Amino acid sequence: MTFEQLIAILRARWLIALSTFVLILGSVTTATLLTPKTYTASGSVVVDIKSPDPIAGMVLAGVAQPSFLMTQIDILTSSRVAQQVVRNLRLAESKVMQENWRESTGGIGDFQAWVAQLLRSSLEARPSRGSNVIYVSYKSPDPQFAAAIVNGFIRAYLETTVELRTDPAKLFNSQFDTSAKELKANLLEAQTRLSTFQQQQGLVINDERFDVETARLNELSAQLVSLQAVAADSGSRQAAAMTRTDQSPDIIANPLIAGLKGDVVRQEAQLQQFRAKYGENHPQVIELRSNVNDLRSKLESEVRRVAGSLSVSNTVNASRVAQLRASLEEQRAKVLKLKNIRDQAAVLQREVDSAQRALDGVVSRLQNSSLESMAQQSNVVALEVAKAPSVPSSPRLFTNVMLGGVGALVAALALVLGLELHDRRLRTLSEIEPVLGLQLLGSIPSFKKHEESRDLPKRLGLRRGDMKALPNNA
């Protein structure tokens, strides 16, 4: 359909289109004017998600998540908050609401829940973009009532957030108190077992006593090793003195033996000289031979004495080694006993420490839950208090009229086009050839208009008097 055809159709059916447009626009305008006025009151609350919790001393992890604001909106619009509003504003005492409830439900169900649901149906809560503010609005024919409901929801929401925080804390506080008493009894029992064990074993300071005994054991072990070396040395020196007297270092180093050996050597040399000079029977030779024999006897006696002294020294060293080894074994047994006692005491001490840590943890949680159960404020505060609006939010006369006009125009156009499709007619010269399949030879102008009929003789080339001779004096 061309624009020319559309214009021709509208010109042909303008009365229907105009009637439709006026009828619809008038209906919309009338309905808008007859619709009761509705007022919308608004308030807002702000949720603080950046400041640390005053009790925990840190920012809670779940608060920073995007779903936290949606959770707060769900809480604000919940039935629990709505029923709190009903209680705070004493709406259940309203005779009008009681009559409406009976008319709507026939007196079946909970009246307070019905009022709460009625309030929730006209309540709207939405978050602000890019901030932590939640806007709360309520629509009502009474502006004062709308403002009271918004403020009531904000107040009930703040009370509910505090209750949601303190109620679990109170429950946990009771549980932690019971657990703390049990853990305290366990700690006292563990401390009693440790104290009894220490008294039975005579333990005062376990670590110091064990360290002293361990140091003594190490000292005895070092002395034994040193004494064993001395005993081995004396034993070898005794064996050398008993078997090879001429090579024993103790015998060689003895000054008396060395002096006697020198005297023996000198006397023997002098004896040989006198033998060669005077013979075997000379009195001086006989005297020198007797002196040499005496010196040899003294030398052998001194060698035996030195060897005997080495034997005594070796015997003493061996005895000391045996005594020291016995002392070392006794000290080792003592240290092992102390170590066993220390291990048992350490087990009892660990039980005490474990009971103490468990008690400290529960007491810390008990203190936190006790402080949290006494909290009077949450991280949500009221930002704006609702005021009674002076201008109704609906109906919007200008908007409704404009939208009604557009709708009426569209409906009128659709109606005209529908009628044209149902009753198709030739409206323009360009439609003749496509519809009839014949060539257009000419067109007869319209004679309906008065001005055009007066110009007809001129357009046909006739005089005005000749018009009467025409068969159809249109």
Secondary structure, DSSP 8 states (H G I E B T S, - for coil): --HHHHHHHHHHTHHHHHHHHHHHHHHHHHHHHHS--BEEEEEEEEE--SS--TTTSS--GGGGSTHHHHHHHHHHTSHHHHHHHHHHHTGGG-HHHHHHHHHHHTT-S-HHHHHHHHHHHTEEEEE-TTSSEEEEEEEESSHHHHHHHHHHHHHHHHHHHHHHHHHHHHHHHHHHHHHHHHHHHHHHHHHHHHHHHHHHHT-SSHHHHHHHHHHHHHHHHHHHHHHHHHHHHHHHHHHHHHH-TTT-HHHHH-HHHHHHHHHHHHHHHHHHHHHHHH-TT-HHHHHHHHHHHHHHHHHHHHHHHHHHHHHHHHHHHHHHHHHHHHHHHHHHHHHHHHHHHHHHHHHHHHHHHHHHHHHHHHHHHHHHHHHHHT----SEEEEE-----SS--B--HHHHHHHHHHHHHHHHHHHHHHHHHHS----SGGGHHHHH------------SHHHHHTHHHHHT--GGGGGGSSS--
